[in-house]
Amino acid sequence: MASKKIFIESSVLYAFVDRASSDHTQSVRLLDQLSLQGTHLYTSIQSVMDTNNAINNQLGATLSLDFLQSMTESTIEILYPQKADFIAAFKLLRLNRYKQISLKEALISVLMQKKGISQILTFAYWHNLLGSLSYLSRNPING
C-alpha cells in the first residue's frame, strides 16, 4: 500500500519554528503525527525560501540557519520546479484569472499534481486547484 502524501506549505513550516505563533503547537503536533504515521511529506524550494526569509526577518539569522539545517536533515522532500512546471502554472493562472490565485499557489498545485499529492497542510487560504484539498486551513474552501 502506498503511503499517504501531504505537501507542507510555508505557513506551517513557519509556525513550526516560531514558538510564539498561535499555530505553533498545532503545527508541531500535526507534523509529528504525520511523521509517526509514515506519511511522505513534501514542500517546495519556494516554500523553504519564503519560510527562511520570514524567519530571518522576524526571528533572526540564528533561527534562520537552524531552520535551514533542520530542512537538510529532515525527511521532507523538497520539490524543485522545472520550466514545464512554470508553463503549466502560467496556464493555470490564465484559466483561473478571476480567482486571484498567486503564482506560488499555481506552481504548488502543479508540483502536487505531478507527484500525486492530493492534500496540502496550510494555515493560509487555499483554492483547491487541480483537485488538491486543504488538510488544515483557517479558511478552507469547499467545492
C-alpha positions in Angstrom: 0.0 0.0 0.0 1.3 3.4 -1.0 1.9 5.8 1.9 -0.1 9.0 2.2 1.5 12.1 0.7 1.0 15.6 2.0 2.5 18.9 0.9 3.7 21.2 3.7 3.1 24.9 2.9 5.3 27.7 4.3 2.7 28.9 6.8 3.0 25.6 8.6 6.8 25.5 8.4 7.0 29.0 9.9 4.6 28.2 12.7 6.6 25.1 13.5 9.7 27.3 14.1 8.0 30.3 15.8 7.2 29.2 19.3 5.2 32.5 19.8 2.9 31.7 16.9 -0.7 30.8 17.8 -0.3 27.9 15.4 3.0 26.6 16.8 1.5 23.8 19.0 -0.8 22.6 16.3 1.9 22.5 13.6 4.3 20.6 15.8 1.6 18.1 16.8 0.5 17.6 13.2 3.9 17.2 11.7 4.9 14.8 14.5 1.7 12.8 14.0 2.2 12.6 10.2 5.8 11.5 10.6 4.8 8.8 13.0 2.1 7.6 10.6 4.7 7.2 7.9 3.2 10.0 5.7 5.5 11.1 3.0 6.0 14.9 3.5 6.8 17.3 0.6 7.4 21.0 0.3 8.8 23.2 -2.4 12.0 25.2 -2.6 9.9 28.3 -2.8 8.2 27.4 0.5 11.5 26.8 2.1 12.9 30.1 0.8 9.7 32.0 1.9 9.9 30.4 5.3 13.6 31.1 5.7 13.1 34.8 4.7 10.3 35.2 7.2 12.3 33.6 10.0 15.3 35.7 9.2 13.3 38.9 9.1 11.1 38.2 12.1 13.1 35.9 14.4 16.7 36.4 13.4 19.6 34.9 11.5 20.4 32.2 14.0 17.0 30.7 13.9 17.0 31.1 10.1 20.2 29.0 9.9 18.8 26.5 12.3 15.7 26.1 10.1 17.9 25.5 7.0 19.9 23.0 8.9 16.8 21.1 10.1 15.5 21.1 6.5 18.7 19.5 5.3 18.4 16.8 7.9 14.6 16.2 7.7 12.8 13.6 5.6 10.7 16.2 4.0 11.3 16.0 0.3 11.9 19.4 -1.3 10.4 19.8 -4.8 12.1 21.9 -7.5 10.0 23.3 -10.4 11.2 22.8 -14.0 10.4 25.1 -16.9 7.5 22.8 -17.9 6.0 23.3 -14.3 6.3 27.0 -14.7 4.5 26.9 -18.0 1.7 24.7 -16.6 1.4 27.1 -13.6 1.1 30.1 -16.0 -1.6 28.3 -17.9 -3.4 27.5 -14.7 -3.2 31.2 -13.8 -4.7 32.2 -17.1 -7.6 29.7 -16.8 -8.3 31.0 -13.3 -7.6 34.7 -13.8 -10.6 35.8 -11.8 -9.8 33.8 -8.6 -6.9 35.9 -7.5 -4.5 32.9 -7.4 -0.8 33.6 -6.8 1.9 32.2 -9.0 3.2 30.4 -5.9 -0.2 28.7 -5.3 -0.4 27.7 -9.0 3.1 26.3 -9.0 2.5 24.4 -5.8 -0.7 22.9 -7.3 1.2 21.8 -10.4 4.0 20.2 -8.4 1.5 18.5 -6.2 -0.3 17.1 -9.2 2.9 16.0 -10.8 3.9 14.0 -7.6 0.4 12.6 -7.0 -0.1 14.7 -3.8 -3.7 15.4 -3.1 -3.5 17.2 0.2 -1.8 20.4 1.4 -1.1 21.3 5.1 -1.5 25.0 5.3 -2.8 27.8 7.6 -3.3 30.0 4.5 -6.3 30.3 2.2 -6.2 27.5 -0.4 -8.1 27.4 -3.7 -8.2 23.6 -4.1 -6.7 23.8 -7.6 -6.2 20.7 -9.8 -8.2 18.6 -7.3 -6.0 19.3 -4.3 -7.6 19.6 -0.9 -6.6 21.5 2.2 -5.7 19.2 5.1 -5.7 22.1 7.5 -6.6 25.7 6.9 -8.1 28.6 8.8 -10.3 29.3 5.8 -11.0 26.0 3.9 -12.8 26.4 0.6 -15.5 23.9 -0.2 -16.1 22.9 -3.8 
